[in-house]
Amino acid sequence: MAEQSLSLGASTDTFLGFDYGIRKIGVAVGQLETGTASPLETVRAVRQKTNWAVISRLIETWRPGGLVVGVSYQTDGSENPVTPHILRFCRQLEGRYGLPVYQVDERLSTYESKQLLFDELNVSAGKLWAVQDQLAAQLILQSWLNQKNASVKIDE
């Protein structure tokens, strides 16, 4: 996606990460300086539509310098049924907020988050459903932050 100038008052160090789903969207927040991401919230759809009011509130609260969205592909790299919806979500984010939107391949982030929560932390299935998307968003954003920080260190 094309980078645009940052909105006034935006923090160039803070980024929001998204794990898009038709029913719910996991959101995480992270900073370039610390190189860390944390789960933030799960945004539930309203009548199978993106809840833009909640996303707007998060963007207003955190004033990110950019947005990072996990794009899901099949293991062979081809699109899966949700990929076009995710790409549309990316375009909508960029159009609504005028912030750069970075896409990250997230083929296994939801699976990894489920494995971490269920297998390693013994989280119940009910709790797992409530937080897995936030953790997937954290994994997506953390991956992007790691790549960004690695490229900055190489350039120094």
N, C-alpha and C positions, 0 to 999 in steps of 0.2 A: 504494500500500500504506500502511496506517496506520503512523504512526511510534510506536515504543515507546521506553520509557526505555532508556538505554544500559546494557549489562552493566557490573558493577563492574570496574574496571581498564581499561576501554576507552579508547582514545585518540580523542577527538572530532575530531582533525585528520586521522587516517589512515583511508583507505577502501580496500576491495578491489573491483576490477571484474571482471566475469565475461562471457566470450563463450561461451554455452552451446551445446554440440553433443551429440548422442546418444552419439558415440564418444569425444569429448574436450572438455574445457572449458578455455579459455584464462583465465588469471588475471593481473591486474595490481595494483599497489599505487600509491597516490598520497596526497598530502597537500594539504589546503586551503591551508595557510600558504605553501607554495612554488608551489602551483598546477600541480604536475607529476605525471605518472603514468609508471610504468616497467613493462615486461613482467616477470612474475614466474615463472610456471610453467605447464606444460600438464598438466592432470589427466586421465589416461586412465580410461575407464570400465572397470569390472570386470563381465564378462558382460553388457554393455549396461546396466549400472546405474551411477548416480552413485557415485563413490568418495568417500563421506562421510568416511572416515578421513583422507584427504589434505586435504580442505577443512577439516575440524576442526583439523588440525595448523596450517594456514595461518592460520586465525582465532585460534587460541591464540597463535601466534607473533607476529602483527601486531596483535592486539587492536584491530580497526577500530571506528570509531564508526558505521559503516554499510556497506552493501553496494550496489553498483551493477551492474545486470544489463542487458545489451543485449537488447532484444526485437525480433525480426525480423518485418517485415511485407512484403507485396508493395509494389511501387512505387505502387500505387493506394491503399494504406492498409489493404487487407484482410489477414486472417490468411493465413499460408502453412502448410504441413503441420507445421512445427516449432514454430509459435507456441504452441499449447496446452502443449507440453512445456516451453517456456521459462517460461510463466506458472506451471506446476506447480512448477518449480524455484524460482521466486521465493517461492511460498508455503512450500515446504519450508525454504528458507533462513531465512525469517522465523520459522517455527515452531520450528526446531531451535536457532537461536542468539539469538532475542529481540532482534535488531538491526533497525533500519529498513532496508528494501530499496527502493531507488530504481530505477525502470525508465527506460531510455533507448531511444529509437528508433534501431535500429542497422542499418537496411536495407542499408547499403553498407560496413559496417566490415570484414568479412572480405574483400570484394572490394578495398577500399582497401589493406588490409594485404598482400594478394597482389601488387597492383600495385607498392607501395613496395618490397617485398622482391625480387620477381622482376625488374621492369623497371629500377628505379632503383639497387638495390644488387647486382643480379646474383647473388642467392642461388640455389643449385641447387634443383631440384625436390624432392629428398629433404629437404634442410634446410628448405625452405619449408614442407613438410607438418608438420615438427616444431615450428616456431615461429610460424606464421601466426595461430594462435588467441591466443597471448600478445600479439602485436602488435594484434590486433583488440580484445582486452580493454583494452589500453592506450589505443587510440583511443576506445573507449566511455567509459572512465573520464576521459580527458582532456577529452572533450566535456562531460561532466557537471561536472567541476571548473571548466572555463571558464565554463559557465552560472552555477554557484554564485558564483564570484568576481566575475562581471559584475554579478549581482544584489546582492551585498554592496556593491560600489562605487556602484551607483545609490542604494542605501538610505542611504549615508553623508552 
